[in-house]
């Protein structure tokens, strides 16, 4: 990587930089300590259109995993303009894609999809949703659109015999942020034996306002599993935990995983705490992910392509949080990555950084094979979730 100037961040310099960001205010000191990168400058309007095209293509990809990761970011990246894409994806043959689409429609409160969602929520009728996980997401979307007719079914799905269904119900109840969900979620976490699902239930409780669960989420940032650390950091960032600055700064300096460091650095930047050292760390992970991973593994170990691509996608998201004048240039270079996850992460970061969309994306005319109408029926009846409409 050719850089005109790129600060080599030792642990000491990084510590000084992070402490400066925390104690010295939120303004990034780019004028006094500039990081200048030897990367092509981009036209924001053009790269914005390129990012839209990347997301459109990813949403129509032949690989379900690519469509899924695209549908996860399209609502936030495209706003209301992404509603038509999510609605079309409700007919996708992959339940994971349909789930992401339904959650996105709920986030957007996309009323044009309400009638279709209501059909999907019915049992054993034409157009009904066959997968119980997606059914949970449909209930979330309808809840966000003001239809509470079947919301109480989540109380039963939370105790389903299938782990994936229980997880989907927990995620949805957390996203609804209903105080009424705390009691059934606490009942579920007592009975749950699966470690990953216990973590998901804890996150749901924290989203619903349970303070004890927020403290447990904060503790998970020191978990031995990198994936859970990253989810915990993002949960703290979303819920704006008062411990964000202290914990994220500690992770940037002390954690062994470059993936955790990058997510924590991006989270700090999202709150306005920026330094050249943090930006340099994210830029290097975006532009030299294999070298960064190799250094972290040590002992001559070679990172896998999956590890490298994951780090680069995280770095794309993190770099996009910085207000550095060349942050957009760095992320734009990743739109041509061979990995779809990196391309989608870069596109989402660009569209977040460039607020005004030039035009709504066109909905594909590509035909999608509809799914079978038979749905897995929850087998275990346990206490139901009761809501109080707008009062919650």
C-alpha positions as CSV (number, residue, x, y, z in Angstrom):
1,X,0.0,0.0,0.0
2,X,1.4,3.3,-1.1
3,X,0.8,6.0,1.5
4,X,2.2,9.5,1.4
5,X,1.9,9.6,5.1
6,X,0.6,6.9,7.4
7,X,1.3,7.0,11.0
8,X,2.6,3.7,12.4
9,X,0.5,3.3,15.5
10,X,2.4,1.7,18.4
11,X,0.5,0.7,21.5
12,X,1.7,3.9,23.2
13,X,0.8,6.3,20.3
14,X,-2.6,4.6,20.0
15,X,-3.2,5.0,23.7
16,X,-2.4,8.6,23.5
17,X,-4.6,9.1,20.5
18,X,-7.6,7.4,22.0
19,X,-7.3,9.3,25.2
20,X,-7.0,12.5,23.3
21,X,-10.3,11.7,21.5
22,X,-12.1,10.9,24.7
23,X,-10.8,13.8,26.9
24,X,-10.2,16.5,24.3
25,X,-13.6,16.7,22.7
26,X,-15.2,15.3,19.5
27,X,-13.5,17.4,16.8
28,X,-11.0,15.3,14.8
29,X,-7.6,17.0,14.7
30,X,-7.1,16.5,10.9
31,X,-5.8,20.1,10.4
32,X,-3.0,19.7,13.0
33,X,-2.0,16.0,12.5
34,X,-3.1,15.1,8.9
35,X,-3.2,11.7,7.4
36,X,-2.7,12.0,3.7
37,X,-3.4,8.8,1.6
38,X,-2.2,8.0,-1.9
39,X,-5.6,6.8,-3.1
40,X,-7.6,8.2,-6.1
41,X,-10.0,11.0,-5.2
42,X,-13.6,10.2,-6.1
43,X,-16.7,12.1,-7.1
44,X,-19.2,11.7,-4.3
45,X,-22.2,11.8,-6.7
46,X,-20.7,9.1,-9.0
47,X,-19.6,6.8,-6.2
48,X,-23.0,7.2,-4.7
49,X,-24.6,5.8,-7.9
50,X,-22.0,3.1,-8.0
51,X,-22.9,2.1,-4.5
52,X,-26.7,1.9,-5.3
53,X,-25.9,-0.3,-8.3
54,X,-23.8,-2.6,-6.1
55,X,-26.7,-3.1,-3.7
56,X,-29.2,-3.6,-6.5
57,X,-27.0,-6.3,-8.1
58,X,-26.4,-8.0,-4.7
59,X,-30.1,-8.1,-4.0
60,X,-30.6,-10.0,-7.3
61,X,-27.6,-12.3,-7.0
62,X,-27.9,-16.0,-7.7
63,X,-26.4,-16.8,-4.3
64,X,-28.8,-16.6,-1.4
65,X,-26.1,-15.5,1.1
66,X,-25.3,-12.4,-1.1
67,X,-29.0,-11.5,-1.4
68,X,-29.3,-11.9,2.4
69,X,-26.5,-9.5,3.3
70,X,-27.8,-7.0,0.8
71,X,-31.3,-7.1,2.2
72,X,-29.9,-6.6,5.7
73,X,-28.3,-3.2,4.8
74,X,-30.7,-1.9,2.1
75,X,-33.3,-0.4,4.5
76,X,-30.7,1.7,6.3
77,X,-28.7,2.5,3.2
78,X,-31.5,3.4,0.8
79,X,-34.2,4.5,3.3
80,X,-37.8,4.5,2.0
81,X,-36.5,3.9,-1.5
82,X,-35.4,0.4,-0.5
83,X,-39.0,-0.6,0.4
84,X,-39.8,-1.8,-3.1
85,X,-36.7,-4.1,-3.1
86,X,-37.6,-5.5,0.3
87,X,-41.2,-6.1,-0.8
88,X,-40.1,-8.0,-3.9
89,X,-37.8,-10.1,-1.7
90,X,-40.8,-11.4,0.3
91,X,-41.2,-13.9,-2.6
92,X,-37.6,-15.1,-2.4
93,X,-37.1,-18.9,-2.2
94,X,-34.7,-18.4,0.7
95,X,-36.3,-18.1,4.2
96,X,-33.2,-16.1,5.4
97,X,-33.7,-13.6,2.6
98,X,-37.5,-13.3,3.3
99,X,-36.7,-12.8,7.0
100,X,-34.3,-9.9,6.2
101,X,-36.8,-8.4,3.8
102,X,-39.6,-8.5,6.4
103,X,-37.5,-7.0,9.1
104,X,-36.4,-4.2,6.7
105,X,-40.0,-3.5,5.8
106,X,-40.8,-3.2,9.4
107,X,-37.9,-0.8,10.0
108,X,-39.1,1.3,7.1
109,X,-42.8,1.0,8.0
110,X,-43.4,0.4,4.3
111,X,-47.1,0.5,4.2
112,X,-47.3,-0.7,0.5
113,X,-46.3,-4.2,1.7
114,X,-48.9,-4.4,4.5
115,X,-51.5,-6.4,2.6
116,X,-48.9,-8.9,1.4
117,X,-47.5,-9.2,5.0
118,X,-51.0,-9.8,6.3
119,X,-51.5,-12.7,3.9
120,X,-48.1,-14.2,4.9
121,X,-49.2,-14.0,8.6
122,X,-52.2,-16.3,8.0
123,X,-52.0,-20.0,8.5
124,X,-52.4,-22.6,5.7
125,X,-53.8,-20.2,3.1
126,X,-52.5,-19.2,-0.3
127,X,-49.5,-16.9,0.2
128,X,-49.0,-17.8,3.9
129,X,-45.4,-17.8,5.2
130,X,-44.2,-21.4,5.5
131,X,-41.1,-20.8,7.7
132,X,-41.6,-20.1,11.4
133,X,-38.4,-17.9,11.5
134,X,-39.7,-15.7,8.8
135,X,-43.1,-15.6,10.3
136,X,-41.6,-13.9,13.4
137,X,-40.1,-11.2,11.1
138,X,-43.5,-10.8,9.4
139,X,-45.1,-10.2,12.9
140,X,-42.4,-7.6,13.5
141,X,-43.2,-5.8,10.3
142,X,-47.0,-5.8,11.0
143,X,-46.4,-4.6,14.5
144,X,-44.4,-1.6,13.1
145,X,-47.3,-1.0,10.6
146,X,-49.8,-0.9,13.5
147,X,-51.3,-4.4,13.1
148,X,-51.1,-6.2,16.5
149,X,-53.5,-9.0,15.6
150,X,-50.9,-11.8,15.9
151,X,-48.1,-10.2,18.0
152,X,-49.0,-12.4,21.0
153,X,-48.0,-15.5,19.0
154,X,-44.4,-14.5,19.7
155,X,-44.9,-15.6,23.3
156,X,-45.4,-19.2,22.0
157,X,-42.6,-19.1,19.4
158,X,-40.1,-18.0,22.0
159,X,-40.4,-21.5,23.5
160,X,-40.5,-23.4,20.2
161,X,-38.6,-26.7,20.1
162,X,-36.4,-25.4,17.2
163,X,-33.5,-23.3,18.4
164,X,-33.6,-21.1,15.2
165,X,-37.3,-20.3,15.8
166,X,-36.6,-19.3,19.4
167,X,-33.7,-17.1,18.3
168,X,-35.9,-15.4,15.7
169,X,-38.6,-14.7,18.2
170,X,-36.1,-13.3,20.7
171,X,-34.6,-11.0,18.0
172,X,-38.0,-9.7,17.0
173,X,-39.2,-9.1,20.6
174,X,-36.0,-7.2,21.2
175,X,-36.4,-5.1,18.1
176,X,-39.9,-4.2,19.2
177,X,-38.5,-2.8,22.4
178,X,-41.7,-3.5,24.4
179,X,-41.5,-3.5,28.2
180,X,-44.2,-6.2,28.1
181,X,-41.6,-8.5,26.5
182,X,-39.2,-8.5,29.5
183,X,-41.2,-11.1,31.5
184,X,-41.4,-13.8,28.8
185,X,-37.8,-13.1,27.8
186,X,-36.6,-13.6,31.4
187,X,-38.6,-16.9,31.6
188,X,-37.0,-18.1,28.4
189,X,-33.5,-17.3,29.5
190,X,-33.9,-19.3,32.6
191,X,-35.0,-22.4,30.6
192,X,-32.5,-21.9,27.8
193,X,-29.4,-24.1,27.7
194,X,-27.9,-23.0,24.4
195,X,-25.0,-20.4,25.0
196,X,-25.6,-18.5,21.7
197,X,-29.3,-18.2,22.3
198,X,-28.8,-17.1,25.9
199,X,-26.7,-14.2,24.5
200,X,-29.5,-13.4,22.0
201,X,-32.0,-13.3,24.8
202,X,-29.8,-11.1,26.8
203,X,-29.5,-8.7,23.9
204,X,-33.3,-8.7,23.5
205,X,-33.7,-7.9,27.1
206,X,-31.2,-5.0,26.9
207,X,-33.1,-3.6,23.9
208,X,-36.3,-3.8,25.9
209,X,-34.8,-1.7,28.7
210,X,-33.6,-4.2,31.2
211,X,-30.6,-2.6,32.8
212,X,-29.1,-5.8,34.2
213,X,-29.0,-7.2,30.7
214,X,-27.1,-4.2,29.5
215,X,-24.4,-4.8,32.0
216,X,-24.2,-8.4,30.8
217,X,-23.9,-7.2,27.2
218,X,-21.0,-5.0,28.3
219,X,-19.3,-8.0,29.9
220,X,-19.7,-9.9,26.6
221,X,-17.3,-7.5,24.9
222,X,-14.6,-9.5,26.8
223,X,-16.0,-12.8,25.6
224,X,-13.6,-15.4,24.2
225,X,-15.6,-15.6,21.0
226,X,-14.9,-12.8,18.5
227,X,-18.3,-12.9,16.9
228,X,-20.0,-12.3,20.3
229,X,-17.6,-9.5,21.1
230,X,-18.5,-7.8,17.8
231,X,-22.3,-8.2,18.4
232,X,-21.9,-6.9,22.0
233,X,-20.0,-3.8,20.7
234,X,-22.7,-3.1,18.1
235,X,-25.5,-3.6,20.7
236,X,-23.8,-1.1,23.1
237,X,-23.4,1.3,20.2
238,X,-27.1,0.9,19.2
239,X,-28.3,1.4,22.7
240,X,-25.8,4.1,23.5
241,X,-24.5,2.5,26.7
242,X,-22.8,5.1,29.0
243,X,-19.8,2.7,29.1
244,X,-19.2,2.9,25.3
245,X,-16.3,5.2,25.3
246,X,-14.4,3.5,28.1
247,X,-15.0,-0.1,26.9
248,X,-14.4,0.6,23.2
249,X,-11.2,2.5,24.0
250,X,-10.0,-0.4,26.0
251,X,-10.8,-2.9,23.2
252,X,-9.0,-0.7,20.6
253,X,-5.8,-0.8,22.8
254,X,-5.9,-4.2,24.4
255,X,-7.9,-6.7,22.5
256,X,-5.9,-9.2,20.4
257,X,-8.4,-9.5,17.5
258,X,-8.0,-6.9,14.8
259,X,-11.7,-7.5,13.9
260,X,-12.8,-6.4,17.4
261,X,-10.4,-3.4,17.3
262,X,-11.8,-2.2,14.0
263,X,-15.4,-2.5,15.1
264,X,-14.6,-0.6,18.4
265,X,-12.7,2.1,16.5
266,X,-15.6,2.6,14.1
267,X,-18.0,2.8,17.0
268,X,-15.9,5.4,18.7
269,X,-15.9,7.4,15.4
270,X,-19.7,7.1,15.1
271,X,-19.9,9.0,18.4
272,X,-17.5,11.7,17.1
273,X,-14.3,10.4,18.9
274,X,-11.8,10.4,16.1
275,X,-8.0,10.5,16.0
276,X,-5.5,10.0,13.2
277,X,-4.4,6.8,15.0
278,X,-7.9,5.3,14.9
279,X,-8.4,6.3,11.3
280,X,-5.0,4.9,10.3
281,X,-5.9,1.6,11.9
282,X,-9.1,1.3,9.9
283,X,-7.5,2.4,6.7
284,X,-4.8,-0.2,6.9
285,X,-7.3,-3.0,7.7
286,X,-9.3,-1.9,4.6
287,X,-6.4,-1.7,2.3
288,X,-4.1,-4.4,3.7
289,X,-6.4,-6.9,5.5
290,X,-4.3,-9.9,4.8
291,X,-1.2,-8.4,6.3
292,X,-3.1,-7.2,9.4
293,X,-4.6,-10.6,9.9
294,X,-1.2,-12.3,9.5
295,X,0.4,-10.0,12.0
296,X,-2.4,-10.8,14.5
297,X,-2.2,-14.6,14.1
298,X,1.6,-14.6,14.3
299,X,3.8,-17.7,14.2
300,X,3.8,-17.7,10.4
301,X,0.1,-18.6,10.3
302,X,-1.7,-17.8,7.1
303,X,-5.2,-16.3,7.4
304,X,-8.1,-17.8,5.4
305,X,-9.8,-15.8,2.7
306,X,-12.9,-15.8,4.9
307,X,-11.0,-14.1,7.8
308,X,-9.5,-11.6,5.4
309,X,-12.7,-10.7,3.7
310,X,-14.6,-10.4,7.0
311,X,-11.9,-8.0,8.4
312,X,-12.1,-5.9,5.2
313,X,-15.9,-5.7,5.3
314,X,-15.7,-4.5,9.0
315,X,-13.0,-2.0,8.0
316,X,-15.2,-0.6,5.2
317,X,-18.0,0.0,7.7
318,X,-15.6,1.5,10.3
319,X,-13.8,3.8,7.9
320,X,-17.1,5.2,6.6
321,X,-17.8,6.5,10.2
322,X,-14.9,8.9,10.0
323,X,-15.2,12.5,8.8
324,X,-11.7,12.5,7.3
325,X,-11.8,14.0,3.8
326,X,-10.4,10.8,2.2
327,X,-12.5,8.3,4.1
328,X,-14.9,8.1,1.1
329,X,-12.0,7.5,-1.3
330,X,-10.8,4.6,0.7
331,X,-14.2,2.9,1.0
332,X,-15.0,3.6,-2.7
333,X,-12.0,1.4,-3.7
334,X,-13.7,-1.6,-2.1
335,X,-16.8,-1.5,-4.3
336,X,-14.8,-3.5,-6.8
337,X,-13.8,-6.3,-4.4
338,X,-14.2,-9.9,-5.5
339,X,-16.0,-10.6,-2.2
340,X,-19.8,-9.7,-2.1
341,X,-19.7,-9.0,1.6
342,X,-17.0,-6.4,1.2
343,X,-18.8,-4.8,-1.7
344,X,-22.1,-4.6,0.2
345,X,-20.4,-3.2,3.3
346,X,-18.6,-0.6,1.2
347,X,-21.8,0.4,-0.6
348,X,-23.7,0.8,2.7
349,X,-20.9,2.9,4.2
350,X,-20.8,5.2,1.2
351,X,-24.6,5.7,1.2
352,X,-24.5,6.5,4.9
353,X,-21.7,9.0,4.3
354,X,-23.4,10.7,1.3
355,X,-26.9,11.5,2.6
356,X,-28.8,12.5,-0.5
357,X,-29.8,9.7,-2.9
358,X,-29.9,10.8,-6.5
359,X,-32.7,8.6,-7.7
360,X,-34.6,5.6,-6.4
361,X,-33.3,2.2,-7.5
362,X,-35.3,0.3,-10.0
363,X,-37.1,-2.9,-9.0
364,X,-35.9,-5.9,-10.9
365,X,-38.3,-7.6,-13.3
366,X,-36.6,-10.9,-12.6
367,X,-39.1,-13.6,-11.7
368,X,-38.8,-15.4,-8.4
369,X,-40.2,-18.8,-7.7
370,X,-42.8,-18.5,-4.8
371,X,-42.4,-20.7,-1.8
372,X,-44.5,-23.6,-0.6
373,X,-47.5,-22.6,1.6
374,X,-46.9,-25.1,4.4
375,X,-45.5,-23.7,7.6
376,X,-43.8,-25.2,10.6
377,X,-46.3,-25.0,13.5
378,X,-44.9,-24.3,16.9
379,X,-45.3,-27.4,19.1
380,X,-45.0,-26.0,22.6
381,X,-47.5,-23.6,24.2
382,X,-46.1,-21.4,26.9
383,X,-46.9,-17.9,28.3
384,X,-47.8,-15.5,25.5
385,X,-46.6,-12.0,25.0
386,X,-49.2,-9.4,25.8
387,X,-48.8,-5.8,24.5
388,X,-50.6,-2.7,25.3
389,X,-50.5,-1.1,21.8
390,X,-49.0,2.4,21.8
391,X,-48.6,2.5,25.6
392,X,-45.5,0.2,25.3
